[in-house]
Each structure stands twice: as C-alpha cells, then as structure tokens.
Amino acid sequence: MAAPLPATSPAPLRLEAGPAPAAAASDSVCLTYEERGRGRLPVRLASGVEATLALPRGTTLRNGDRLLASDGRVVAVLAAAEPLLEVAVGDAVLLARAAYHLGNRHVAVEVLGHGLRVARDAVLERMLRGLGLNPVEVDAPFDPEGGAYGRSHSHLGDTSRLAPVIHEYRRS
C-alpha cells in the first residue's frame, strides 16, 4: 500500500496593487521604510496570516496605501516605527542648510512642519550637531520625500502624478 501523500499547506496570499487608500481594510501589514520599497517580500499580516508582496518593480508603498489580497481582502499598509534622528528647527536658514547637506549625501529625509527626520546614523548625527542642531533619537514611522525626478513618493495606484520628463528629444 502506498504511503499517504503529505498534506500541503495552502499557497500564501499574494498582495498586489489595490484599491484607493479610502477603501475599508479588513487586515493590515506593518512595514519599515526599506520593506515598503521592496516589490517581493514575505510578510505576516496583523491577523497572523502569511502573505507575499507581489508589486510592480519600483513601487514604493506609503503609510495608508491599500493592497488587494488574492482572497479578496483589502490590506492596509502601516509604516512601522524605526530608529530615527529628528531635528526641530525654528530657523528657516538653519533648516535649509541641514536639508542641503543631507540631500548632498543622498540621504532619505522626511520633512516635518517643524524640522527633519533621517535614519539613525552616528555620522549624520555628528554632521547635524556640527551645523548647530540638536538631533534627538526617536522611534517613529519614517515617510521620507521620494525625490524630484520620479514617482517613488506617489501613492500606489495614483496615476494622476506622472514622473517628470528630464530630456525629451523629438524630431520635427
């Protein structure tokens, strides 16, 4: 007599581009900034269900985006708290100077109404202190600017904001 076939586990849910952020979600997934930039990633939903991100290359998820699971459920994307440096600045010139130096280093920067946030890093902390700022260590969701030349900061499924064309050559 043949041995019984081993039980197979069901295929994990696939999470793909979903409805608008206003759609009601029945589950959620909490991801760091780095994880929100990955198109293929195994994840665990808040309900405990295992799933796999299956997003188009170059997609960056933002806090509040919605994904559609292969079983039809809508999954909210939540930005996970992560170790950051935050500087609060009352002086616009000092804020601009800090943003310039961080941008010159191609560092991901979140612009706040009162200052800036960057990933926690000892070198950046020394630089900010050298500029006369007092960076404070915080654990908070990180939602940095996406850049001037791409769609990396647009919401998933937002087709109204297209990437700018830097050079468009046309023959007359």
N, C-alpha and C positions, 0 to 999 in steps of 0.2 A: 504494500500500500504506500502511495506517495505521501511524503510529508506535507502538511497543510502549508499553504502559501503564507508568508508573513504578512501581517496587517500593514497596510500602507497608510502613512499619515497623509491627510489632505494637503493639497498644494497650498502654500501660503497665499494670503491675499496679495493681489497686486494693487498698488496705489498709483493712480495716474492723474493727469490734469483733470480738474473737476469743475464744479460749478463756481459761480461768483462767490466772493467772500461773505455775502449776506445770507447764503444758503444755510439752513439749520444743520448742524453737525450732530451725529449720534455717537461719535467717538473722537479721540484726539491723539496726536503724536507730538511729543516734546523733543525738539532737536536743537543742537547748538548751531551757531553761525556756519561753521565748517560743514556740518552734516546737511544743512539746508541748501548747500551748494552742490551736493552730490546727486547725480541722476539715478544711480543704482546703489541701494543701501538696504540691508535687512534692518527692520525696526520692530519694536514692540509697542503696540497701541496701549492707551490708558486702560482699556478693558482687559489687557493681558494677551490679546491675540497677536500672533506674529504675522508680519507683512513684509513686503518688499517694495521699495520705491522703484518705479519704472517711469522715469520722466525723460523728456527730450534733453539731449546734450545742451549744456549751457543754461539750463533752468536754475534759477535761484528762488527758493521758497522764502516767503516772508511771514512774519507773525500774523496770523489771521487768515492766511490762504486756506483754501479748501481743496481736498483731494477726493477723488471718487474711487472707492474700493471695488474690486472685481465682484463682490457680492452685493453691490448697490449702495452700501452705506457711505455717508459723507463724513470725511475725517478732517477735523480742524488741525491746522499746523500751529503749534505753540513754540515760541522762542524760549529755549532753556536758559536758565541763569548760568553765567560763566564768569570766571575771574577777569575783571577789567580794572583799568585805571580811569578815574573820572576827574576832570578838572573843571571847576566852576570859575568863570571869569566874568568880572564886571567891566573890564576894559576892552573895548572892541578892537583896539590896535593889538593888544596882547593876545586876544583870541585869534585874530587874523595871523599873527606871527606864528603861534603854535600850530594852527591849521596848515600854514605854508610849510613849515618844517616837517610835519608829519606826512603831508602829501608828497613832499620831495623824497621821502623814503618809501613811498608807495605803500603806506600802512593803511589798513582799513580803519576808517574813522566814522563814528556816529556823531552827528551834530545835534546837540540838545539846545533848548532855548536859552540855557544859562552856561553852556560850555561844551565839552567834548568827552567822548569815551573812546578808548582804544583797548585792545587786548593787553592783559597784564604782561609787562616785559621790563626787566631791570634797566636795559639800555634806554628805552623810551622814557622810563621814569626819571633817570638821570638827566636826559635831554630836557624834559619838561621843567624839572627843578632848575636847571641851568638857565631857562628862559624866564625864571622868576615865578613859576606857577607852583602850586602845591597839590600834586596828584594824590588822590585818595583811592585806596583799594576798595572795590565794591564787587559784589556778586549780583549780576543783573542780566536780563536779556540783552543781546547785542544785535543791533539792526543798523549796520553801517551804510553809508552812502554807496551807491552802486557804480559810480563813475560817470563821467560826462559823455563817453563815446559808445555806450552800449545799453542793452536792455536789462542788465543784470539786477537792477533795482526795481524793475516793474513787477507788478503782481502777476502771478501765474494766470494765464488766460487773458491778460489785458492787451488787446490788440490795438487799442486806441493810441498807445505811445510807441512809436517806432523808433528804432535806433537812428541817429543822425548819419547822413552820408558825408564822409570827410572829403573824399575826392570822387567825383562822378564825371567820367570822361564820356562825352558824346560826340559822335561825328555829325557834322552838319550836312 
